[in-house]
């Protein structure tokens, strides 16, 4: 698998996590105090996972672009 595709998989997972976090945040409006505490813990964990996936996806795609540019430059020099 190339880095660009790998990065896209991470970004897709980030989008799915963000959608789930948004859904949980909506549930907070009608939650009891105990439920709200549990929801907030889940939201915190999932949001952290979202940020990790988003950053990893961006880094992988950035590396792929950098690597591609470097390869093109080497081809032009040869």
DSSP file (Angstrom, degrees, kcal/mol; ACC not computed):
  #  RESIDUE AA STRUCTURE BP1 BP2  ACC     N-H-->O    O-->H-N    N-H-->O    O-->H-N    TCO  KAPPA ALPHA  PHI   PSI    X-CA   Y-CA   Z-CA
    1    1 A X              0   0    0      0, 0.0     2,-0.1     0, 0.0     0, 0.0   0.000 360.0 360.0 360.0 140.5    0.0    0.0    0.0
    2    2 A X     >  -     0   0    0      1,-0.1     4,-2.4     4,-0.0     5,-0.2  -0.480 360.0-112.3 -86.6 162.0    1.3    3.5   -0.8
    3    3 A X  H  > S+     0   0    0      1,-0.2     4,-2.7     2,-0.2     5,-0.2   0.827 114.2  57.1 -63.7 -33.6    1.5    6.2    1.8
    4    4 A X  H  > S+     0   0    0      2,-0.2     4,-2.0     1,-0.2    -1,-0.2   0.937 111.2  42.1 -64.7 -45.8   -1.2    8.3    0.2
    5    5 A X  H  > S+     0   0    0      2,-0.2     4,-2.0     1,-0.2    -2,-0.2   0.900 114.1  52.0 -66.5 -41.0   -3.8    5.5    0.4
    6    6 A X  H  X S+     0   0    0     -4,-2.4     4,-1.8     1,-0.2    -2,-0.2   0.921 109.8  49.5 -60.9 -44.5   -2.7    4.6    3.9
    7    7 A X  H  X S+     0   0    0     -4,-2.7     4,-2.3     1,-0.2    -1,-0.2   0.886 107.6  54.7 -61.6 -39.4   -3.1    8.2    4.9
    8    8 A X  H  X S+     0   0    0     -4,-2.0     4,-2.5     1,-0.2    -1,-0.2   0.874 104.4  54.4 -64.0 -37.0   -6.6    8.3    3.4
    9    9 A X  H  X S+     0   0    0     -4,-2.0     4,-2.2     2,-0.2    -1,-0.2   0.917 109.1  48.1 -62.3 -42.4   -7.6    5.3    5.4
   10   10 A X  H  X S+     0   0    0     -4,-1.8     4,-2.2     1,-0.2    -2,-0.2   0.907 111.6  49.9 -63.7 -40.8   -6.6    7.1    8.6
   11   11 A X  H  X S+     0   0    0     -4,-2.3     4,-2.2     2,-0.2    -2,-0.2   0.867 109.0  52.0 -67.9 -35.5   -8.5   10.2    7.5
   12   12 A X  H  X S+     0   0    0     -4,-2.5     4,-2.1     2,-0.2    -1,-0.2   0.918 110.5  48.2 -63.6 -43.0  -11.6    8.1    6.8
   13   13 A X  H  X S+     0   0    0     -4,-2.2     4,-2.5     1,-0.2    -2,-0.2   0.883 109.1  54.1 -64.7 -37.6  -11.4    6.6   10.3
   14   14 A X  H  X S+     0   0    0     -4,-2.2     4,-2.6     1,-0.2    -1,-0.2   0.917 107.8  49.8 -61.7 -43.2  -10.9   10.1   11.7
   15   15 A X  H  X S+     0   0    0     -4,-2.2     4,-2.3     2,-0.2    -2,-0.2   0.901 110.8  49.6 -62.8 -40.5  -14.1   11.2    9.9
   16   16 A X  H  X S+     0   0    0     -4,-2.1     4,-2.0     2,-0.2    -2,-0.2   0.915 111.9  48.0 -64.7 -42.6  -16.0    8.2   11.3
   17   17 A X  H  X S+     0   0    0     -4,-2.5     4,-2.6     2,-0.2    -2,-0.2   0.909 110.9  51.2 -63.8 -41.7  -14.8    8.9   14.9
   18   18 A X  H  X S+     0   0    0     -4,-2.6     4,-2.6     1,-0.2    -2,-0.2   0.900 108.6  51.4 -63.5 -40.6  -15.7   12.6   14.5
   19   19 A X  H  X S+     0   0    0     -4,-2.3     4,-2.0     2,-0.2    -1,-0.2   0.901 111.1  48.2 -62.5 -40.4  -19.2   11.7   13.4
   20   20 A X  H  X S+     0   0    0     -4,-2.0     4,-2.5     2,-0.2    -2,-0.2   0.906 110.6  50.9 -66.9 -41.5  -19.6    9.4   16.4
   21   21 A X  H  X S+     0   0    0     -4,-2.6     4,-2.4     1,-0.2    -2,-0.2   0.922 109.5  50.8 -61.2 -44.2  -18.3   12.1   18.8
   22   22 A X  H  X S+     0   0    0     -4,-2.6     4,-1.6     1,-0.2    -1,-0.2   0.896 110.0  50.4 -60.5 -40.1  -20.8   14.5   17.3
   23   23 A X  H  X S+     0   0    0     -4,-2.0     4,-1.5     1,-0.2    -2,-0.2   0.919 110.5  48.9 -63.6 -44.6  -23.6   12.0   17.9
   24   24 A X  H  X S+     0   0    0     -4,-2.5     4,-1.0     1,-0.2    -2,-0.2   0.873 107.3  55.7 -64.2 -37.0  -22.5   11.5   21.5
   25   25 A X  H  X S+     0   0    0     -4,-2.4     4,-0.6     1,-0.2     3,-0.4   0.874 105.0  52.6 -63.8 -36.4  -22.4   15.2   22.1
   26   26 A X  H >< S+     0   0    0     -4,-1.6     3,-1.0     1,-0.2     4,-0.4   0.869 104.4  56.7 -65.2 -35.6  -26.1   15.5   20.9
   27   27 A X  H >< S+     0   0    0     -4,-1.5     3,-1.0     1,-0.2     4,-0.3   0.764  92.5  71.5 -67.0 -24.3  -27.0   12.7   23.5
   28   28 A X  H >< S+     0   0    0     -4,-1.0     3,-1.2    -3,-0.4    -1,-0.2   0.829  84.3  68.8 -60.0 -31.9  -25.5   14.9   26.2
   29   29 A X  T << S+     0   0    0     -3,-1.0    -1,-0.2    -4,-0.6    -2,-0.2   0.828 111.2  30.1 -59.2 -33.4  -28.5   17.3   25.9
   30   30 A X  T <  S+     0   0    0     -3,-1.0    -1,-0.3    -4,-0.4    -2,-0.2   0.242  96.6 117.8-110.1  12.1  -30.9   14.8   27.3
   31   31 A X    <   -     0   0    0     -3,-1.2     2,-0.1    -4,-0.3    -3,-0.0  -0.501  63.0-122.5 -85.5 148.5  -28.6   12.8   29.6
   32   32 A X     >  -     0   0    0     -2,-0.2     4,-3.2     1,-0.1     5,-0.2  -0.361  40.7 -97.1 -73.0 165.8  -28.8   12.5   33.3
   33   33 A X  H  > S+     0   0    0      1,-0.2     4,-1.9     2,-0.2     5,-0.1   0.894 126.6  47.1 -55.2 -41.5  -25.8   13.7   35.3
   34   34 A X  H  > S+     0   0    0      2,-0.2     4,-2.0     1,-0.2    -1,-0.2   0.924 114.2  46.7 -66.5 -43.2  -24.5   10.1   35.6
   35   35 A X  H  > S+     0   0    0      1,-0.2     4,-3.0     2,-0.2    -2,-0.2   0.900 110.1  54.3 -63.7 -39.7  -25.0    9.5   31.9
   36   36 A X  H  X S+     0   0    0     -4,-3.2     4,-2.8     1,-0.2    -1,-0.2   0.890 106.1  52.2 -62.0 -39.6  -23.4   12.8   31.1
   37   37 A X  H  X S+     0   0    0     -4,-1.9     4,-1.8    -5,-0.2    -1,-0.2   0.941 112.8  44.4 -61.6 -47.1  -20.3   11.9   33.0
   38   38 A X  H  X S+     0   0    0     -4,-2.0     4,-2.2     1,-0.2    -2,-0.2   0.907 113.7  50.4 -64.2 -42.4  -20.0    8.6   31.2
   39   39 A X  H  X S+     0   0    0     -4,-3.0     4,-3.1     1,-0.2    -2,-0.2   0.916 108.6  52.1 -62.4 -42.7  -20.7   10.2   27.8
   40   40 A X  H  X S+     0   0    0     -4,-2.8     4,-2.5     1,-0.2    -1,-0.2   0.878 108.4  51.2 -62.7 -36.9  -18.0   12.9   28.5
   41   41 A X  H  X S+     0   0    0     -4,-1.8     4,-2.1     2,-0.2    -1,-0.2   0.926 113.0  45.2 -64.6 -43.7  -15.5   10.2   29.3
   42   42 A X  H  X S+     0   0    0     -4,-2.2     4,-2.9     2,-0.2     5,-0.3   0.912 112.7  51.3 -65.1 -42.3  -16.3    8.4   26.0
   43   43 A X  H  X S+     0   0    0     -4,-3.1     4,-2.7     1,-0.2     5,-0.2   0.921 109.3  50.6 -61.2 -44.3  -16.2   11.7   24.1
   44   44 A X  H  X S+     0   0    0     -4,-2.5     4,-1.8    -5,-0.2    -1,-0.2   0.926 113.9  44.2 -60.2 -46.1  -12.8   12.6   25.5
   45   45 A X  H  X S+     0   0    0     -4,-2.1     4,-2.0     1,-0.2    -2,-0.2   0.939 116.5  45.3 -64.9 -47.7  -11.3    9.2   24.6
   46   46 A X  H  X S+     0   0    0     -4,-2.9     4,-2.5     1,-0.2    -2,-0.2   0.856 110.7  53.7 -67.8 -34.4  -12.9    9.1   21.1
   47   47 A X  H  X S+     0   0    0     -4,-2.7     4,-2.5    -5,-0.3    -1,-0.2   0.892 107.9  50.9 -67.0 -38.0  -11.9   12.7   20.4
   48   48 A X  H  X S+     0   0    0     -4,-1.8     4,-2.2    -5,-0.2    -2,-0.2   0.909 110.6  48.8 -62.8 -42.2   -8.3   11.9   21.3
   49   49 A X  H  X S+     0   0    0     -4,-2.0     4,-2.6     2,-0.2    -2,-0.2   0.900 109.6  53.3 -63.4 -40.8   -8.5    9.0   18.9
   50   50 A X  H  X S+     0   0    0     -4,-2.5     4,-2.7     2,-0.2    -2,-0.2   0.936 109.2  47.8 -58.5 -48.5   -9.9   11.2   16.2
   51   51 A X  H  X S+     0   0    0     -4,-2.5     4,-2.5     1,-0.2     5,-0.2   0.899 111.8  50.3 -61.9 -40.7   -7.1   13.7   16.6
   52   52 A X  H  X S+     0   0    0     -4,-2.2     4,-2.6     2,-0.2    -1,-0.2   0.932 112.9  45.5 -62.5 -46.3   -4.5   10.9   16.4
   53   53 A X  H  X S+     0   0    0     -4,-2.6     4,-2.6     2,-0.2     5,-0.2   0.914 113.4  49.8 -64.3 -42.7   -6.0    9.5   13.2
   54   54 A X  H  X S+     0   0    0     -4,-2.7     4,-2.3    -5,-0.2    -2,-0.2   0.933 113.8  44.8 -62.3 -46.3   -6.3   12.9   11.6
   55   55 A X  H  X S+     0   0    0     -4,-2.5     4,-2.6    -5,-0.2    -2,-0.2   0.915 113.9  49.2 -65.6 -43.3   -2.7   13.8   12.4
   56   56 A X  H  X S+     0   0    0     -4,-2.6     4,-2.6    -5,-0.2     5,-0.2   0.920 111.6  49.8 -62.9 -43.9   -1.4   10.4   11.3
   57   57 A X  H  X S+     0   0    0     -4,-2.6     4,-2.2    -5,-0.2    -1,-0.2   0.916 112.2  47.2 -60.5 -44.4   -3.3   10.6    8.0
   58   58 A X  H  X S+     0   0    0     -4,-2.3     4,-2.5    -5,-0.2    -2,-0.2   0.908 112.5  49.5 -64.5 -42.1   -2.1   14.1    7.3
   59   59 A X  H  X S+     0   0    0     -4,-2.6     4,-2.6     2,-0.2    -2,-0.2   0.921 110.8  49.6 -64.2 -43.6    1.5   13.1    8.0
   60   60 A X  H  X S+     0   0    0     -4,-2.6     4,-2.2     1,-0.2    -2,-0.2   0.917 113.8  45.3 -61.7 -43.5    1.4   10.0    5.8
   61   61 A X  H  X S+     0   0    0     -4,-2.2     4,-2.3     2,-0.2    -1,-0.2   0.879 112.0  51.8 -69.6 -36.6   -0.1   12.0    2.9
   62   62 A X  H  X S+     0   0    0     -4,-2.5     4,-2.7     2,-0.2    -2,-0.2   0.917 110.0  49.5 -62.7 -42.9    2.5   14.7    3.4
   63   63 A X  H  X S+     0   0    0     -4,-2.6     4,-2.9     1,-0.2    -2,-0.2   0.901 109.6  52.0 -62.3 -41.0    5.2   12.2    3.4
   64   64 A X  H  X S+     0   0    0     -4,-2.2     4,-2.3     2,-0.2    -2,-0.2   0.911 111.6  46.1 -62.7 -42.6    3.8   10.7    0.2
   65   65 A X  H  X S+     0   0    0     -4,-2.3     4,-2.6     2,-0.2    -2,-0.2   0.921 114.3  47.9 -65.7 -44.1    3.7   14.1   -1.5
   66   66 A X  H  X S+     0   0    0     -4,-2.7     4,-2.5     1,-0.2    -2,-0.2   0.922 113.0  48.2 -60.8 -45.4    7.3   14.9   -0.3
   67   67 A X  H  X S+     0   0    0     -4,-2.9     4,-2.3     1,-0.2    -1,-0.2   0.887 111.9  49.7 -64.1 -40.6    8.5   11.5   -1.5
   68   68 A X  H  X S+     0   0    0     -4,-2.3     4,-2.3     2,-0.2    -2,-0.2   0.903 111.4  48.3 -65.2 -42.0    6.8   12.0   -4.9
   69   69 A X  H  X S+     0   0    0     -4,-2.6     4,-2.3     2,-0.2    -2,-0.2   0.898 112.1  49.6 -65.1 -40.5    8.3   15.4   -5.3
   70   70 A X  H  X S+     0   0    0     -4,-2.5     4,-2.4     2,-0.2    -2,-0.2   0.906 110.7  50.2 -64.2 -41.7   11.8   14.1   -4.4
   71   71 A X  H  X S+     0   0    0     -4,-2.3     4,-2.1     2,-0.2    -2,-0.2   0.906 110.6  49.5 -64.1 -42.1   11.4   11.2   -6.9
   72   72 A X  H  X S+     0   0    0     -4,-2.3     4,-2.2     2,-0.2    -2,-0.2   0.911 110.7  50.2 -62.6 -42.5   10.4   13.7   -9.6
   73   73 A X  H  X S+     0   0    0     -4,-2.3     4,-1.9     1,-0.2    -2,-0.2   0.913 110.5  49.2 -62.8 -43.1   13.4   15.9   -8.9
   74   74 A X  H  X S+     0   0    0     -4,-2.4     4,-1.8     1,-0.2    -1,-0.2   0.867 110.1  51.9 -64.2 -36.5   15.7   12.9   -9.0
   75   75 A X  H  < S+     0   0    0     -4,-2.1    -1,-0.2     1,-0.2    -2,-0.2   0.895 109.3  49.3 -67.0 -40.5   14.2   11.8  -12.3
   76   76 A X  H  < S+     0   0    0     -4,-2.2    -2,-0.2     1,-0.2    -1,-0.2   0.868 111.5  49.2 -66.3 -36.6   14.7   15.3  -13.8
   77   77 A X  H  <        0   0    0     -4,-1.9    -1,-0.2     1,-0.2    -2,-0.2   0.859 360.0 360.0 -71.1 -36.2   18.4   15.3  -12.6
   78   78 A X     <        0   0    0     -4,-1.8    -1,-0.2    -5,-0.2    -2,-0.2   0.485 360.0 360.0 -66.3 360.0   19.2   11.9  -14.1
